[in-house]
Amino acid sequence: MIDDRHDRIRVRAHAIWEAQGRPHGADRQHWDQATREIDAEDTASSGKPSRAKATPKTTNPGTAARKRVAKPKPDK
């Protein structure tokens, strides 16, 4: 599956390069644009983001630390 995605990005980046007149030195921009386009296609067709685009949610370390502290029990 990853090889398929990589190949699709490679083909799309090449097409972008050709469409822009084959400029020298813009390969990274073409690759990034192709990656965004392929990921958008995959998201639209599946309704879910692709694994490569998924990013873990991060929490504020201070908030996470506060959650780990046990609350004192009220006196009876």
C-alpha positions in Angstrom: 0.0 0.0 0.0 2.8 2.4 0.9 4.5 1.6 -2.4 1.3 2.4 -4.3 1.0 5.8 -2.5 4.6 6.6 -3.2 4.2 5.7 -6.8 1.1 7.9 -7.1 2.9 10.8 -5.5 5.9 10.3 -7.8 3.7 10.3 -10.9 1.8 13.4 -9.8 5.0 15.3 -8.9 6.3 14.5 -12.3 3.1 15.8 -14.0 3.3 19.0 -11.9 6.9 19.5 -12.9 6.1 19.1 -16.6 3.0 21.3 -16.3 5.2 24.1 -14.8 7.7 23.9 -17.7 10.2 21.5 -16.1 11.8 24.1 -13.9 15.1 23.2 -12.2 15.3 23.1 -8.4 11.6 22.9 -7.6 11.4 19.1 -7.0 10.6 19.4 -3.3 7.8 21.8 -3.9 6.4 19.5 -6.6 6.7 16.5 -4.3 4.9 18.4 -1.4 2.1 19.6 -3.7 1.7 16.1 -5.1 1.6 14.6 -1.5 -1.1 17.1 -0.5 -3.2 16.3 -3.6 -2.9 12.5 -3.2 -3.8 12.8 0.5 -6.8 14.9 -0.3 -7.9 12.4 -2.9 -7.5 9.5 -0.4 -9.4 11.4 2.3 -12.2 12.3 0.0 -12.6 8.8 -1.3 -12.4 7.0 2.1 -13.8 9.6 4.4 -10.8 9.1 6.7 -7.3 10.7 6.6 -4.6 8.5 5.3 -2.2 6.9 7.8 0.7 9.1 6.6 -1.3 12.3 7.4 -2.6 11.2 10.7 -0.9 13.0 13.6 -1.2 12.1 17.2 -2.9 14.6 19.4 -0.6 16.2 22.0 -1.7 17.5 25.3 -0.3 20.2 27.4 2.2 18.5 29.7 1.0 20.6 32.6 -2.6 19.5 32.0 -1.6 15.9 31.7 0.4 16.1 35.0 -2.5 17.6 36.8 -4.8 14.8 35.6 -2.4 12.2 37.1 -2.6 13.7 40.6 -5.2 12.0 42.8 -7.7 14.4 44.3 -7.8 14.3 48.1 -10.9 12.7 49.5 -13.2 15.0 51.5 -13.2 14.7 55.3 -16.3 13.0 56.7 
